[in-house]
């Protein structure tokens, strides 16, 4: 009877250990996925050549407002660079969001004037 009791305790520890390992894998998975989504993106590159283009995007970055909360976002439509900084861009006629490629946990919303200018820029090309 004592051997049977010990066997049940050992099996219990094994089952608890397996269920905790599975739990950890489940909770870590979305973080790895969202990180991977942003870094392995196939976004269209925007080449900012003209001074006016660079000014539009520089102003958009400086006027952008940080959004609160955690980030779980789809692949960006575009990517662009200003100097040494690389950014990811999501843009529609009505909204715009950017993310610094070095900080994939924070997003910024664009001002309405920046949305208008950038949407016009990407729609031309």
C-alpha positions as CSV (number, residue, x, y, z in Angstrom):
1,X,0.0,0.0,0.0
2,X,2.9,2.4,0.8
3,X,4.5,1.7,-2.6
4,X,1.2,2.5,-4.3
5,X,0.9,5.8,-2.4
6,X,4.5,6.8,-3.4
7,X,3.7,5.9,-7.0
8,X,0.6,8.2,-7.0
9,X,2.7,11.0,-5.5
10,X,5.4,10.6,-8.2
11,X,2.8,10.5,-11.0
12,X,1.1,13.6,-9.5
13,X,4.4,15.5,-9.5
14,X,5.0,14.5,-13.1
15,X,1.5,15.6,-14.2
16,X,1.8,18.9,-12.4
17,X,5.2,19.5,-13.9
18,X,4.0,18.8,-17.4
19,X,0.9,21.0,-17.0
20,X,3.0,24.0,-15.8
21,X,5.5,23.6,-18.7
22,X,2.6,23.6,-21.1
23,X,1.1,26.7,-19.4
24,X,4.4,28.5,-19.8
25,X,4.6,27.7,-23.5
26,X,1.1,29.0,-24.0
27,X,1.7,32.3,-22.2
28,X,5.0,32.9,-24.0
29,X,3.7,32.1,-27.5
30,X,1.8,35.4,-28.3
31,X,4.8,37.5,-27.2
32,X,7.1,35.7,-29.5
33,X,4.6,35.8,-32.3
34,X,3.9,39.5,-32.1
35,X,7.6,40.3,-31.9
36,X,8.3,38.1,-34.9
37,X,5.4,39.7,-36.8
38,X,7.0,43.1,-36.7
39,X,10.6,42.1,-37.3
40,X,10.0,39.7,-40.3
41,X,7.7,42.1,-42.1
42,X,7.7,42.6,-45.9
43,X,6.7,46.3,-45.8
44,X,7.1,48.5,-48.8
45,X,10.1,50.8,-48.4
46,X,9.5,54.5,-48.8
47,X,12.5,56.4,-50.2
48,X,12.6,59.9,-48.9
49,X,14.7,61.8,-51.3
50,X,13.4,65.3,-51.7
51,X,13.8,67.8,-48.8
52,X,10.0,68.3,-48.7
53,X,9.4,64.6,-48.3
54,X,11.9,64.3,-45.5
55,X,10.4,67.4,-43.8
56,X,6.8,65.8,-44.0
57,X,8.0,62.6,-42.3
58,X,10.2,64.3,-39.8
59,X,7.3,66.5,-38.7
60,X,5.0,63.5,-38.5
61,X,7.4,61.7,-36.2
62,X,8.0,64.7,-34.0
63,X,4.2,65.5,-33.7
64,X,3.1,61.8,-33.1
65,X,1.5,61.0,-29.8
66,X,2.4,57.8,-27.9
67,X,-0.5,55.4,-27.5
68,X,-1.0,53.7,-24.2
69,X,-1.2,49.9,-23.7
70,X,0.5,46.9,-25.1
71,X,1.1,46.4,-28.9
72,X,-0.4,43.6,-30.9
73,X,-0.6,44.9,-34.4
74,X,-0.6,43.5,-38.0
75,X,2.4,43.8,-40.3
76,X,3.1,47.4,-41.4
77,X,2.3,48.6,-44.9
78,X,5.5,50.7,-45.2
79,X,8.9,51.3,-43.6
80,X,11.0,54.4,-43.9
81,X,14.2,55.9,-42.5
82,X,15.1,59.3,-41.2
83,X,18.8,59.5,-40.6
84,X,19.8,56.5,-38.5
85,X,16.3,55.8,-37.3
86,X,14.0,53.3,-39.0
87,X,10.2,53.4,-38.7
88,X,7.2,51.2,-39.5
89,X,4.1,52.9,-40.9
90,X,0.4,52.0,-41.0
91,X,-1.6,54.5,-43.0
92,X,-5.2,55.0,-44.3
93,X,-7.0,58.1,-45.4
94,X,-8.4,58.5,-41.9
95,X,-5.6,57.2,-39.6
96,X,-1.9,56.8,-39.3
97,X,0.3,54.9,-36.8
98,X,4.1,54.7,-36.7
99,X,6.5,52.6,-34.6
100,X,10.3,53.0,-34.2
101,X,11.8,49.8,-35.4
102,X,14.1,49.8,-32.3
103,X,11.1,49.9,-29.9
104,X,8.5,47.4,-31.2
105,X,6.4,47.7,-28.0
106,X,5.3,51.3,-28.5
107,X,3.2,52.8,-31.2
108,X,2.4,56.5,-32.0
109,X,-0.6,58.0,-33.7
110,X,0.0,60.6,-36.3
111,X,-1.6,64.1,-36.3
112,X,-4.5,64.6,-38.7
113,X,-2.3,67.0,-40.9
114,X,0.5,64.4,-41.0
115,X,-2.0,61.6,-41.9
116,X,-3.2,63.8,-44.8
117,X,0.3,64.6,-46.1
118,X,1.6,61.0,-45.7
119,X,-1.5,59.4,-47.2
120,X,-1.1,61.7,-50.2
121,X,2.6,60.8,-50.5
122,X,2.0,57.0,-50.5
123,X,-1.0,57.3,-52.8
124,X,1.1,59.0,-55.5
125,X,3.7,56.2,-55.5
